[in-house]
Amino acid sequence: MKTTTINSNLLGKYIIVRWYDSGVWAWVLEWVEIVDGIKHIKLKDARMIWRFWANGGIALSSLSQEWLKKDCDNIKILNTISNVELMDERISTLLPCTTEVEKQIREYPVARQS
C-alpha cells in the first residue's frame, strides 16, 4: 500500500469542494492523504451546498470569492456535519473562501423540504 500525505496551503482553511458523487461542499480541510490512488480527506464543519447563486454567477470560483446572491429563493445549504472523512479519487476542485463567504455559508439558514 502506497500512502502520500498532502501538505497544502489549504489545510486548516475554509474551502469549497466539488465532489463527484456528492456535489458541492464547504468545510475546513483537516488533512489529505492519497492511499493507492484514492484520496482520503478529513474535514470538519461541513455543509453541503445543494443549490447556489453567487453575485458573480453560478461558477464555484464566483461562490468562493463573492457573497451569495441576496434575495434568492433558490439557494439551498444543508445542516452542518462536525466531522467527515471522504474516500474518493474523484474529488476535483478545492477553492479557498474569503472570510466574508465563509461567514455567510456558516450562518445561512438550513434548507428545509418544502
CYANA upper distance limits for C-alpha pairs under 8 A (distance plus 0.5 A):
  1 MET  CA     35 VAL  CA      7.38
  1 MET  CA     36 ASP  CA      6.49
  2 LYS  CA     34 ILE  CA      8.43
  2 LYS  CA     35 VAL  CA      6.16
  2 LYS  CA     36 ASP  CA      5.79
  3 THR  CA     33 GLU  CA      7.24
  3 THR  CA     34 ILE  CA      6.08
  3 THR  CA     35 VAL  CA      4.94
  3 THR  CA     36 ASP  CA      7.06
  4 THR  CA     33 GLU  CA      5.98
  4 THR  CA     34 ILE  CA      5.59
  4 THR  CA     35 VAL  CA      7.05
  5 THR  CA     31 TRP  CA      8.45
  5 THR  CA     32 VAL  CA      6.62
  5 THR  CA     33 GLU  CA      4.83
  5 THR  CA     34 ILE  CA      6.94
  6 ILE  CA     31 TRP  CA      7.91
  6 ILE  CA     32 VAL  CA      5.91
  6 ILE  CA     33 GLU  CA      6.18
  6 ILE  CA     34 ILE  CA      8.09
  7 ASN  CA     11 LEU  CA      7.86
  7 ASN  CA     31 TRP  CA      8.46
  7 ASN  CA     32 VAL  CA      8.16
 10 LEU  CA     14 TYR  CA      8.33
 10 LEU  CA     15 ILE  CA      7.98
 10 LEU  CA     29 LEU  CA      7.26
 10 LEU  CA     96 PRO  CA      7.37
 11 LEU  CA     28 VAL  CA      8.10
 11 LEU  CA     29 LEU  CA      5.63
 11 LEU  CA     30 GLU  CA      6.17
 11 LEU  CA     31 TRP  CA      6.80
 12 GLY  CA     28 VAL  CA      6.24
 12 GLY  CA     29 LEU  CA      5.79
 12 GLY  CA     30 GLU  CA      6.13
 13 LYS  CA     27 TRP  CA      8.49
 13 LYS  CA     28 VAL  CA      5.74
 13 LYS  CA     29 LEU  CA      6.43
 13 LYS  CA     96 PRO  CA      7.44
 14 TYR  CA     26 ALA  CA      7.40
 14 TYR  CA     27 TRP  CA      5.75
 14 TYR  CA     28 VAL  CA      4.75
 14 TYR  CA     29 LEU  CA      7.10
 14 TYR  CA     96 PRO  CA      6.75
 14 TYR  CA     97 CYS  CA      6.54
 14 TYR  CA    102 GLU  CA      7.09
 15 ILE  CA     26 ALA  CA      6.03
 15 ILE  CA     27 TRP  CA      6.05
 15 ILE  CA     28 VAL  CA      6.67
 15 ILE  CA     29 LEU  CA      7.49
 15 ILE  CA     64 SER  CA      8.02
 15 ILE  CA     94 LEU  CA      6.96
 15 ILE  CA     95 LEU  CA      5.83
 15 ILE  CA     96 PRO  CA      4.84
 15 ILE  CA     97 CYS  CA      5.81
 16 ILE  CA     24 VAL  CA      7.47
 16 ILE  CA     25 TRP  CA      6.14
 16 ILE  CA     26 ALA  CA      4.86
 16 ILE  CA     27 TRP  CA      7.14
 16 ILE  CA     60 LEU  CA      8.12
 16 ILE  CA     64 SER  CA      7.02
 16 ILE  CA     93 THR  CA      8.29
 16 ILE  CA     94 LEU  CA      6.30
 16 ILE  CA     95 LEU  CA      5.63
 16 ILE  CA     96 PRO  CA      6.88
 16 ILE  CA     97 CYS  CA      7.30
 17 VAL  CA     24 VAL  CA      6.13
 17 VAL  CA     25 TRP  CA      5.79
 17 VAL  CA     26 ALA  CA      6.78
 17 VAL  CA     91 ILE  CA      7.90
 17 VAL  CA     92 SER  CA      7.94
 17 VAL  CA     93 THR  CA      5.82
 17 VAL  CA     94 LEU  CA      5.15
 17 VAL  CA     95 LEU  CA      6.93
 18 ARG  CA     22 SER  CA      8.46
 18 ARG  CA     23 GLY  CA      6.21
 18 ARG  CA     24 VAL  CA      5.08
 18 ARG  CA     25 TRP  CA      7.09
 18 ARG  CA     91 ILE  CA      6.66
 18 ARG  CA     92 SER  CA      6.37
 18 ARG  CA     93 THR  CA      5.65
 18 ARG  CA     94 LEU  CA      7.46
 19 TRP  CA     23 GLY  CA      5.67
 19 TRP  CA     24 VAL  CA      6.60
 19 TRP  CA     25 TRP  CA      8.06
 19 TRP  CA     90 ARG  CA      7.00
 19 TRP  CA     91 ILE  CA      5.00
 19 TRP  CA     92 SER  CA      6.83
 19 TRP  CA     93 THR  CA      8.05
 20 TYR  CA     90 ARG  CA      5.98
 20 TYR  CA     91 ILE  CA      6.42
 20 TYR  CA     92 SER  CA      7.75
 21 ASP  CA     90 ARG  CA      8.45
 23 GLY  CA     48 MET  CA      8.04
 23 GLY  CA     49 ILE  CA      8.11
 23 GLY  CA     50 TRP  CA      7.72
 24 VAL  CA     48 MET  CA      6.53
 24 VAL  CA     49 ILE  CA      5.92
 24 VAL  CA     50 TRP  CA      7.36
 25 TRP  CA     46 ALA  CA      7.18
 25 TRP  CA     47 ARG  CA      6.12
 25 TRP  CA     48 MET  CA      4.86
 25 TRP  CA     49 ILE  CA      5.94
 26 ALA  CA     46 ALA  CA      6.13
 26 ALA  CA     47 ARG  CA      5.88
 26 ALA  CA     48 MET  CA      6.98
 26 ALA  CA     49 ILE  CA      7.63
 26 ALA  CA    105 ILE  CA      8.30
 27 TRP  CA     43 LEU  CA      6.73
 27 TRP  CA     44 LYS  CA      6.43
 27 TRP  CA     45 ASP  CA      5.92
 27 TRP  CA     46 ALA  CA      4.81
 27 TRP  CA     47 ARG  CA      7.02
 28 VAL  CA     43 LEU  CA      6.06
 28 VAL  CA     44 LYS  CA      5.82
 28 VAL  CA     45 ASP  CA      6.79
 28 VAL  CA     46 ALA  CA      7.61
 29 LEU  CA     41 ILE  CA      8.13
 29 LEU  CA     42 LYS  CA      7.01
 29 LEU  CA     43 LEU  CA      5.28
 29 LEU  CA     44 LYS  CA      7.35
 30 GLU  CA     41 ILE  CA      7.98
 30 GLU  CA     42 LYS  CA      5.80
 30 GLU  CA     43 LEU  CA      5.56
 30 GLU  CA     44 LYS  CA      7.51
 31 TRP  CA     41 ILE  CA      6.31
 31 TRP  CA     42 LYS  CA      5.88
 31 TRP  CA     43 LEU  CA      7.73
 32 VAL  CA     39 LYS  CA      7.36
 32 VAL  CA     40 HIS  CA      6.17
 32 VAL  CA     41 ILE  CA      5.07
 32 VAL  CA     42 LYS  CA      7.12
 33 GLU  CA     39 LYS  CA      6.31
 33 GLU  CA     40 HIS  CA      5.60
 33 GLU  CA     41 ILE  CA      7.05
 34 ILE  CA     38 ILE  CA      5.83
 34 ILE  CA     39 LYS  CA      4.98
 34 ILE  CA     40 HIS  CA      6.45
 35 VAL  CA     39 LYS  CA      6.99
 35 VAL  CA     40 HIS  CA      7.65
 37 GLY  CA     89 GLU  CA      7.23
 38 ILE  CA     87 MET  CA      6.95
 38 ILE  CA     88 ASP  CA      6.00
 38 ILE  CA     89 GLU  CA      5.04
 39 LYS  CA     86 LEU  CA      8.17
 39 LYS  CA     87 MET  CA      6.03
 39 LYS  CA     88 ASP  CA      5.82
 39 LYS  CA     89 GLU  CA      5.66
 39 LYS  CA     90 ARG  CA      8.49
 39 LYS  CA     91 ILE  CA      8.08
 40 HIS  CA     85 GLU  CA      7.44
 40 HIS  CA     86 LEU  CA      6.07
 40 HIS  CA     87 MET  CA      5.02
 40 HIS  CA     88 ASP  CA      7.24
 41 ILE  CA     85 GLU  CA      6.06
 41 ILE  CA     86 LEU  CA      5.62
 41 ILE  CA     87 MET  CA      7.06
 42 LYS  CA     83 ASN  CA      7.92
 42 LYS  CA     84 VAL  CA      6.37
 42 LYS  CA     85 GLU  CA      4.92
 42 LYS  CA     86 LEU  CA      6.97
 43 LEU  CA     83 ASN  CA      6.37
 43 LEU  CA     84 VAL  CA      5.88
 43 LEU  CA     85 GLU  CA      6.84
 44 LYS  CA     81 ILE  CA      7.57
 44 LYS  CA     82 SER  CA      5.57
 44 LYS  CA     83 ASN  CA      4.95
 44 LYS  CA     84 VAL  CA      6.74
 45 ASP  CA     80 THR  CA      6.26
 45 ASP  CA     81 ILE  CA      6.05
 45 ASP  CA     82 SER  CA      5.07
 45 ASP  CA     83 ASN  CA      7.00
 46 ALA  CA     80 THR  CA      5.87
 46 ALA  CA     81 ILE  CA      5.60
 46 ALA  CA     82 SER  CA      6.91
 46 ALA  CA     83 ASN  CA      7.78
 46 ALA  CA     84 VAL  CA      7.92
 47 ARG  CA     77 ILE  CA      7.17
 47 ARG  CA     78 LEU  CA      6.22
 47 ARG  CA     79 ASN  CA      6.40
 47 ARG  CA     80 THR  CA      5.36
 47 ARG  CA     81 ILE  CA      7.02
 47 ARG  CA    106 ARG  CA      8.47
 48 MET  CA     77 ILE  CA      6.33
 48 MET  CA     78 LEU  CA      5.81
 48 MET  CA     79 ASN  CA      7.95
 48 MET  CA     80 THR  CA      8.43
 49 ILE  CA     76 LYS  CA      6.72
 49 ILE  CA     77 ILE  CA      4.99
 49 ILE  CA     78 LEU  CA      6.95
 50 TRP  CA     75 ILE  CA      8.08
 50 TRP  CA     76 LYS  CA      5.75
 50 TRP  CA     77 ILE  CA      6.17
 50 TRP  CA     78 LEU  CA      7.63
 51 ARG  CA     74 ASN  CA      7.04
 51 ARG  CA     75 ILE  CA      5.55
 51 ARG  CA     76 LYS  CA      5.39
 51 ARG  CA     77 ILE  CA      7.46
 52 PHE  CA     58 ILE  CA      7.44
 52 PHE  CA     63 LEU  CA      8.45
 52 PHE  CA     68 LEU  CA      7.66
 52 PHE  CA     74 ASN  CA      7.14
 52 PHE  CA     75 ILE  CA      4.98
 52 PHE  CA     76 LYS  CA      6.95
 52 PHE  CA     77 ILE  CA      8.49
 53 TRP  CA     57 GLY  CA      6.65
 53 TRP  CA     58 ILE  CA      5.80
 53 TRP  CA     63 LEU  CA      7.94
 53 TRP  CA     68 LEU  CA      6.38
 53 TRP  CA     69 LYS  CA      6.03
 53 TRP  CA     72 CYS  CA      8.04
 53 TRP  CA     74 ASN  CA      7.98
 53 TRP  CA     75 ILE  CA      6.94
 54 ALA  CA     58 ILE  CA      6.38
 54 ALA  CA     59 ALA  CA      8.34
 54 ALA  CA     62 SER  CA      6.55
 54 ALA  CA     63 LEU  CA      5.58
 54 ALA  CA     66 GLU  CA      6.77
 54 ALA  CA     67 TRP  CA      6.40
 54 ALA  CA     68 LEU  CA      4.79
 54 ALA  CA     69 LYS  CA      5.39
 55 ASN  CA     62 SER  CA      7.88
 55 ASN  CA     63 LEU  CA      8.32
 55 ASN  CA     66 GLU  CA      6.65
 55 ASN  CA     67 TRP  CA      6.51
 55 ASN  CA     68 LEU  CA      6.41
 55 ASN  CA     69 LYS  CA      5.33
 56 GLY  CA     62 SER  CA      5.82
 56 GLY  CA     63 LEU  CA      8.04
 56 GLY  CA     66 GLU  CA      7.19
 57 GLY  CA     62 SER  CA      6.72
 57 GLY  CA     63 LEU  CA      8.29
 58 ILE  CA     62 SER  CA      7.27
 58 ILE  CA     63 LEU  CA      7.65
 59 ALA  CA     63 LEU  CA      7.01
 60 LEU  CA     64 SER  CA      6.66
 60 LEU  CA     95 LEU  CA      8.39
 61 SER  CA     65 GLN  CA      7.00
 61 SER  CA     95 LEU  CA      7.56
 62 SER  CA     66 GLU  CA      6.18
 63 LEU  CA     67 TRP  CA      7.32
 63 LEU  CA     68 LEU  CA      7.24
 63 LEU  CA    101 VAL  CA      8.11
 64 SER  CA     95 LEU  CA      6.97
 64 SER  CA     96 PRO  CA      6.84
 64 SER  CA     97 CYS  CA      4.95
 64 SER  CA     98 THR  CA      7.00
 64 SER  CA    101 VAL  CA      7.01
 65 GLN  CA     97 CYS  CA      6.33
 65 GLN  CA     98 THR  CA      6.01
 65 GLN  CA    101 VAL  CA      7.16
 66 GLU  CA     98 THR  CA      8.15
 66 GLU  CA    100 GLU  CA      8.41
 66 GLU  CA    101 VAL  CA      6.87
 67 TRP  CA    100 GLU  CA      7.56
 67 TRP  CA    101 VAL  CA      6.03
 67 TRP  CA    104 GLN  CA      7.78
 68 LEU  CA    101 VAL  CA      7.97
 68 LEU  CA    104 GLN  CA      8.04
 76 LYS  CA    110 VAL  CA      7.95
 76 LYS  CA    111 ALA  CA      5.72
 77 ILE  CA    105 ILE  CA      8.28
 77 ILE  CA    108 TYR  CA      7.57
 77 ILE  CA    109 PRO  CA      7.78
 77 ILE  CA    110 VAL  CA      6.27
 77 ILE  CA    111 ALA  CA      6.02
 78 LEU  CA    110 VAL  CA      5.60
 78 LEU  CA    111 ALA  CA      5.97
 79 ASN  CA    110 VAL  CA      5.86
 79 ASN  CA    111 ALA  CA      8.09
 97 CYS  CA    101 VAL  CA      6.51
 97 CYS  CA    102 GLU  CA      6.52
 98 THR  CA    102 GLU  CA      6.74
 99 THR  CA    103 LYS  CA      6.72
100 GLU  CA    104 GLN  CA      6.74
101 VAL  CA    105 ILE  CA      6.61
102 GLU  CA    106 ARG  CA      6.58
103 LYS  CA    107 GLU  CA      6.62
104 GLN  CA    108 TYR  CA      6.35
